Each structure stands twice: as C-alpha cells, then as structure tokens.
Amino acid sequence: MAERDGAERDGTGSGGTGQVVLRLTGVGVEYRTPGGSVAAVSDVSLEVPATGITVLAGPSGSGKSTLLRVLSLVERPTSGGVELRGRGTARLSNRARRALRRREVALVFQHPGDNLVGHLDVGDNLRAAAQASGHDVDVDGLLEQLGLPGTARWKVPALSGGQQQRLAFGCALARRAGVVLADEPTSQLDAASADLVLETLTDLARRGVPVVVASHDPRLIALADVRYELRNGVLAA
C-alpha cells in the first residue's frame, strides 16, 4: 500500500516534473535455506520520488530491510528490475554497481557505530566521505548545519547515539549522494537522540535530498510524504 497526499506526493516528484529517483518493478528476493527457498519479498513494484521522505513501514520480518538493500544496490534481487534515475541496473557488473552506489547512494545503518570510522575524529569522517566520491567539504560549515558545531576534533565515541546518526547523515551530504537510505535509524536510540535524527531527516528533505527510510517508528512514519506498507514480504493492499 502506498499512501500519498496531493499532486506533489504521488511518486512523480515535485512540481509535476515526473521525476523518480528509484523504481522497483516486480522485485522478488529469495534466500536458499536447508529447508528450501524462502521468499523475503515478492513481486514488489514501487517508485521513490526525487524529493521528500519515502517510508517503508511494517513490523519486524516484513521485508523492509531486504527491500532497502535492494534499493541501495547492495543486494541484487532474485527477480524483477531496479532503476536508479531511469537507468536499469540488472546488467551492470558488480564493479559498475559499486561505482554507481558510491556516486549516487548513501546507506545509513541502524547501529550508529556501523556508519562511522571509529578511529577518525568527526571532521575526518566527513572528509573521508567527501573524498570517497571525489568532493571537497567545508567541515565547520557542515557541522554547523548538522547542529554539531565545535565537534570537528572530537572522537566518534564522544558523541551520543543521536549525534553519531546525525553525523552519518552528514557524511551522506559530504558525499553529495543523490539519495539517502536509512534502515531503522532510530531503533537503537533513546527518545532525545531519536529526536535529533528526525530533525535531520526533515532537514535533508527540506534541502531537496530524497530520503528512503525503513522503520516501524510511528514518529518517523508520520514524517512520510510517501508510505509503503509491507506485510510478509508483499505490499499491503
């Protein structure tokens, strides 16, 4: 089920331009187990508009994280097609997929520490992210925007969980990623830290960065411009 509000939230982008950043067509993912093949997601078709926040909602085990890995080009689907800005990815080599992912996609994991290089300080994490995609970054300016002024020389463990997640999204900005995807970004955080992440997601969308989030957090779901509901690996009718 996709819930949409108004003409600018219908999966076609803003201003009636018809822009879609990601499109899935009939996507299925199966895993082999000793007991046979298990379908994680089945026949999923959806569109992610090039602006706003798209939420993949549903309970644990519904296939949200699997679908997010497919959208982020980390995992190939067993069947169906994935397009990034109108470009089909099925025939791309693993090397080409990695290059495309590095240029266009940023994936933020649910455990804050998994998103950052722990032995680097805050500023160096931002610089490393920018350099990985061939860009420069104004560290102090970006930290000001993130609500983390004066932390450039701090070590990552000195930040709270919410601050670490905020920095992870900052690394996506430093890379100038074309789309940011996040897997349960508030699930490991207390309420105050989760608030920081919600503010950051809202700010990213306000800047025109398309955001895709897999979550069952009601407060995060409430931010959605487009919402897809997953149940047992299929989109709810």
C-alpha angles and dihedrals in degrees: 000000000000117000115201134178119209135329095302093054101051098104093264100098130249130311093021092284093134092228118163121181098192132018130184120195120192093331120183130175123196129181126203116233132173086261095052137269119337121199112225094179130004133203096337118174120178144140130225112208119227091245137042134024121308116194127201101204132186143103125293111290094026094117099259096129093044091052091048091054089052092049091049091051091240092117130035116226119238089229139003133040138287122200126189112197090339095310117122114228103191095095097042117114118240089255092052091047091052091049092049092047092050091052101040113019135063119187120196116198126215095245106073095214092056091066099056141053103249098203093053123079122241095267093048091052089058092045092049091051092050094046092050089067097035099258139123123231137205096224098189093045093050093047089052089053090049093052090247102110117167095018099104093110095041120112114241095248089060089067123084119245091260092049090050091053090047089053090049090057087046089057088055089054091047089054090048089228115194092222133014121213125189130190113213091321094179100041096095096043138089119240096267093048091046089055089060090055093048090052091050093050090050090049092050091052090047089055090056097255111140111232129197118191131184108206148136092202106122093211092054092044088054089063092060121123087185124021129192118191118211125199122177092340098310133092110262114245 
